[in-house]
Amino acid sequence: MSPHEKSELITPPSQPIPQEAFNWYDEYAHGIIDRREFMARLAGLVALGFTMTTLTGALLPNYALAEQVSFNDPNIQASYVKFPSPEGYGEGRGYLVVPSALLVPGAAAGDPKTLDPAKKAAVVLVVHENRGLNPYIEDVARRLAAKGYIAFAPDALYSLGGYPGNDDAGRAMQSSLDRAKIEQDFIAAARFLKAHPQSNGKLGAVGFCFGGYIVNMLAAAIPDELNAGVPFYGTPAANELRTRVKGPLMLQFAELDQRINDTWPEYEAQLKANNADYIAYLYPKVNHGFHNDSTARYDAPTAELAWERTLAYFAKYLQG
């Protein structure tokens, strides 16, 4: 991994939240400790002058902060569409966002826009974390569409009714599902998206946390169909699949994310053995989730740099 020194950091609060609190949140978010244990540990920081309101307000997501592209932005058109997943949960649903430049205005004022079959664009699958399709991931899909890509963000929780609007409930719902079927749902979603009538035939995928794992899994399960993958702080695919990975992959890691980083040396050794096309970045002094602008783990300069690299990577491999 190639460290890239940041020129600046987000301005910290008057009393910085201890790194241990971010580590505890990571354990809580990934099911290592439950909410009661997480809150009990935070309570121990009150003696240092923090209030529980300050701590939970900083650590838990606030999705009002995550909207960079409005759902009614005139440059995009968003909708929820279903797709078949015979080897997964039978049927899936996701958030499809199409650039307005690919659409034809309706015949009359107020009529919906329709697809222009003469126009094509690269397609990008956007994969959520371990709690379903939340507003942050929907906004990532809109950000990609605003850059000219057809973006599709499936919801692994669709078979249970979809993302419930609450991360705790979403996390519990996702953990109750059959992981193999979830993986098949995302493989089906990738193929559904690549076959979109306006696809240029080039498929990319970007994912975060669990979604980073899914991107690595897709790179192993359908290596000839995925044209570029960008996993953010994701674990590798199962050992028996890793020999199939050939890339291109751009892997994004956070220096303080020891749990994920510990999986990298073995994975990188396999990528080298495969002669895979990959590049990896380790961003200094940031936490797992640094791209998620709904929590205090967000680091704006690092997130912007990683996203600029992501867009450049997709432009290189998907638009040529």
C-alpha positions in Angstrom: 0.0 0.0 0.0 1.2 3.5 -0.8 0.8 6.1 1.9 -0.4 9.5 0.8 0.3 12.3 3.3 -2.7 14.6 3.7 -2.0 18.4 3.5 -4.7 19.1 6.1 -7.1 17.4 8.5 -10.7 18.3 9.5 -10.7 20.9 12.2 -11.1 18.9 15.4 -13.6 19.7 18.2 -12.4 21.6 21.2 -11.9 18.3 23.0 -11.0 15.6 20.5 -12.9 12.3 20.9 -10.4 9.6 22.0 -9.4 7.1 19.3 -10.7 4.3 21.6 -14.3 5.6 21.1 -13.9 5.2 17.3 -12.5 1.7 17.9 -15.5 0.8 20.1 -17.9 2.1 17.4 -16.2 -0.1 14.8 -16.6 -3.1 17.1 -20.2 -2.2 17.7 -21.0 -1.6 14.0 -19.5 -4.9 13.0 -21.3 -7.0 15.7 -18.2 -7.6 17.9 -19.9 -6.0 20.9 -23.6 -5.2 21.4 -25.2 -1.8 21.9 -25.3 -2.1 25.7 -21.5 -2.8 25.9 -20.8 0.1 23.4 -22.9 2.5 25.5 -21.3 1.3 28.7 -17.8 1.9 27.3 -18.8 5.4 26.2 -20.1 6.1 29.7 -16.6 5.7 30.9 -15.5 8.7 29.0 -17.9 11.0 30.8 -15.3 11.4 33.5 -13.0 13.0 30.9 -15.6 15.8 30.4 -17.6 14.4 27.5 -21.4 14.1 27.6 -23.2 11.0 26.2 -25.1 13.3 23.8 -21.8 14.7 22.4 -20.3 11.2 22.0 -23.3 9.5 20.4 -24.0 12.5 18.3 -20.5 12.3 16.9 -20.2 8.6 16.5 -23.7 7.5 15.3 -24.7 8.4 11.7 -26.6 11.6 10.8 -27.7 11.1 7.2 -28.8 14.7 6.8 -25.1 15.4 6.5 -24.5 12.9 3.7 -26.4 14.5 0.8 -24.0 15.9 -1.7 -26.3 15.5 -4.7 -30.0 16.0 -4.2 -32.5 13.3 -5.2 -34.3 15.9 -7.4 -31.1 17.2 -9.0 -32.1 18.0 -12.6 -29.0 16.3 -13.9 -30.1 12.8 -12.8 -33.2 10.6 -12.6 -33.5 8.2 -9.8 -35.9 5.3 -9.3 -36.2 1.9 -7.5 -36.2 -1.1 -9.8 -36.4 -4.8 -9.3 -34.1 -7.5 -10.8 -34.3 -11.3 -10.9 -32.0 -13.3 -8.6 -32.8 -17.0 -9.0 -29.8 -18.2 -7.0 -30.2 -15.6 -4.3 -33.4 -14.5 -2.7 -35.4 -14.8 -5.9 -35.8 -11.1 -6.6 -33.9 -8.0 -5.6 -34.4 -4.3 -5.7 -32.1 -1.4 -5.9 -31.7 2.3 -6.4 -31.1 3.1 -10.1 -29.7 6.6 -11.0 -29.4 7.6 -14.6 -27.8 10.8 -15.9 -30.4 13.1 -17.5 -28.1 13.3 -20.6 -29.1 9.8 -21.4 -32.9 10.5 -21.4 -35.4 12.0 -23.8 -37.8 14.6 -22.4 -41.5 13.6 -22.4 -43.8 14.6 -25.2 -45.6 17.1 -23.0 -44.8 19.1 -19.9 -44.8 16.9 -16.9 -44.4 13.7 -18.8 -41.7 11.4 -17.5 -38.4 11.2 -19.4 -37.6 8.0 -21.3 -34.4 6.3 -22.2 -32.6 7.4 -25.4 -31.4 4.1 -26.9 -28.8 5.9 -29.0 -26.9 7.0 -25.9 -24.6 4.8 -23.8 -22.7 5.1 -20.6 -20.6 2.9 -18.3 -22.4 1.3 -15.3 -21.3 1.2 -11.7 -22.6 -1.1 -9.0 -22.6 0.7 -5.5 -22.6 -1.7 -2.6 -23.7 -0.7 0.9 -22.2 -1.5 4.3 -23.5 -4.2 6.7 -26.9 -2.5 7.4 -28.7 -2.1 4.1 -29.2 0.6 1.6 -29.0 3.7 3.7 -29.2 7.4 2.5 -25.4 7.7 2.4 -25.1 4.9 -0.2 -28.0 6.3 -2.2 -26.1 9.6 -2.3 -22.9 7.9 -3.5 -25.0 6.5 -6.4 -26.3 9.9 -7.2 -22.7 11.3 -7.1 -21.7 8.8 -9.7 -24.7 9.5 -11.9 -23.9 13.2 -11.7 -20.5 12.3 -13.2 -22.1 10.5 -16.2 -22.4 6.9 -14.9 -25.4 4.7 -14.7 -25.3 3.8 -11.0 -27.2 1.0 -9.3 -27.3 0.4 -5.5 -29.0 -2.8 -4.5 -30.5 -3.3 -1.0 -29.5 -6.7 0.5 -32.5 -6.3 2.9 -35.2 -6.3 0.2 -36.3 -9.8 0.9 -37.1 -8.6 4.5 -38.9 -5.5 3.4 -35.9 -3.2 2.7 -33.7 -0.9 4.7 -35.8 0.0 7.8 -34.6 3.6 8.2 -32.6 2.6 11.3 -29.0 1.3 11.2 -29.3 -0.8 14.3 -32.4 -2.6 12.9 -30.8 -2.8 9.5 -27.6 -4.4 10.9 -29.7 -7.0 12.8 -31.7 -7.7 9.6 -28.7 -8.2 7.4 -27.0 -10.5 10.0 -30.1 -12.7 9.9 -29.8 -13.3 6.1 -27.9 -16.2 4.4 -24.6 -14.7 3.3 -24.3 -17.0 0.3 -27.7 -15.8 -1.0 -26.8 -12.2 -0.4 -23.6 -12.7 -2.5 -25.7 -14.3 -5.3 -28.1 -11.3 -5.1 -25.2 -8.9 -5.8 -23.8 -11.1 -8.6 -27.3 -11.0 -10.2 -27.4 -7.2 -9.7 -24.1 -6.8 -11.4 -25.2 -8.8 -14.4 -28.6 -7.0 -14.5 -26.8 -3.6 -14.5 -24.2 -4.6 -17.1 -27.1 -5.7 -19.4 -28.9 -2.3 -19.0 -30.0 -1.1 -22.4 -27.9 2.0 -22.2 -24.8 0.2 -20.8 -21.6 0.6 -22.9 -20.7 -2.9 -21.8 -18.2 -1.8 -19.1 -19.1 -2.6 -15.5 -17.5 -1.1 -12.4 -18.2 -1.6 -8.7 -17.5 0.4 -5.6 -18.3 -0.7 -2.1 -17.7 0.3 1.5 -16.9 -2.0 4.5 -19.2 -5.1 3.8 -19.6 -3.5 0.3 -15.8 -3.5 -0.1 -15.9 -7.3 0.6 -18.6 -7.7 -2.0 -16.4 -5.9 -4.6 -13.6 -8.2 -3.8 -16.0 -11.2 -4.0 -17.2 -10.0 -7.4 -13.6 -9.7 -8.6 -13.1 -13.3 -7.7 -16.6 -14.7 -8.7 -17.1 -13.0 -12.0 -13.6 -11.8 -13.0 -14.3 -11.7 -16.7 -17.4 -9.5 -16.2 -16.1 -6.9 -13.7 -14.1 -4.3 -15.6 -12.9 -2.3 -12.6 -13.5 -2.6 -8.8 -12.8 -0.2 -6.0 -13.3 -1.7 -2.5 -13.1 0.7 0.4 -11.8 -1.0 3.6 -13.1 -4.4 2.6 -12.0 -7.9 3.4 -10.9 -10.3 0.6 -13.1 -13.0 -0.9 -12.9 -16.6 0.4 -9.6 -18.3 0.1 -10.8 -20.7 -2.5 -11.9 -17.9 -4.8 -8.9 -15.6 -4.5 -6.8 -17.3 -7.2 -9.4 -16.1 -9.8 -8.9 -12.4 -9.1 -7.2 -10.6 -11.9 -8.4 -7.0 -11.6 -8.3 -4.2 -12.3 -8.7 -3.3 -8.6 -8.1 -0.2 -6.6 -8.1 -1.0 -2.9 -8.5 1.8 -0.4 -7.5 1.4 3.3 -7.4 3.5 6.5 -4.3 3.4 8.6 -6.2 3.1 11.9 -8.4 0.2 10.6 -6.3 -2.6 12.0 -9.1 -5.2 11.8 -9.2 -4.8 8.0 -5.6 -4.1 7.4 -4.5 -7.3 9.0 -6.2 -9.2 6.1 -4.2 -7.3 3.5 -0.7 -8.9 3.4 -2.1 -12.4 2.6 -4.5 -11.0 0.1 -1.8 -8.9 -1.6 0.5 -12.0 -1.8 -2.3 -13.8 -3.7 -2.8 -10.9 -6.0 0.9 -10.8 -6.8 0.8 -14.6 -7.4 -2.1 -14.1 -9.7 -0.2 -11.3 -11.6 -3.4 -9.3 -11.0 -3.7 -5.6 -12.0 -4.2 -3.7 -8.8 -3.1 -0.7 -6.9 -3.6 0.0 -3.1 -3.6 3.1 -1.0 -3.2 3.4 2.8 -4.5 6.7 4.0 -2.7 8.0 7.2 -4.4 8.9 10.5 -7.9 8.0 9.4 -10.5 5.5 10.6 -12.5 2.8 8.9 -15.4 4.6 7.3 -13.5 7.8 6.5 -15.5 8.2 3.3 -18.9 8.2 5.1 -19.8 11.8 5.6 -22.6 11.0 8.1 -20.3 10.3 11.0 -17.4 11.8 12.9 -15.1 9.1 11.3 -15.4 11.2 8.1 -12.2 12.9 7.0 -13.0 15.3 4.2 -9.6 15.8 2.6 -8.9 12.0 2.6 -12.5 11.2 1.3 -12.1 13.7 -1.5 -8.7 12.4 -2.5 -9.9 8.8 -2.4 -13.0 9.7 -4.4 -11.0 11.6 -7.0 -8.8 8.5 -7.4 -11.9 6.4 -7.7 -13.4 8.5 -10.5 -10.1 8.6 -12.4 -9.8 4.8 -12.1 -13.3 4.3 -13.5 -12.7 6.8 -16.3 -9.6 4.9 -17.2 -11.1 1.4 -17.3 -14.8 2.0 -18.0 -15.0 5.0 -20.5 -12.2 4.0 -22.9 
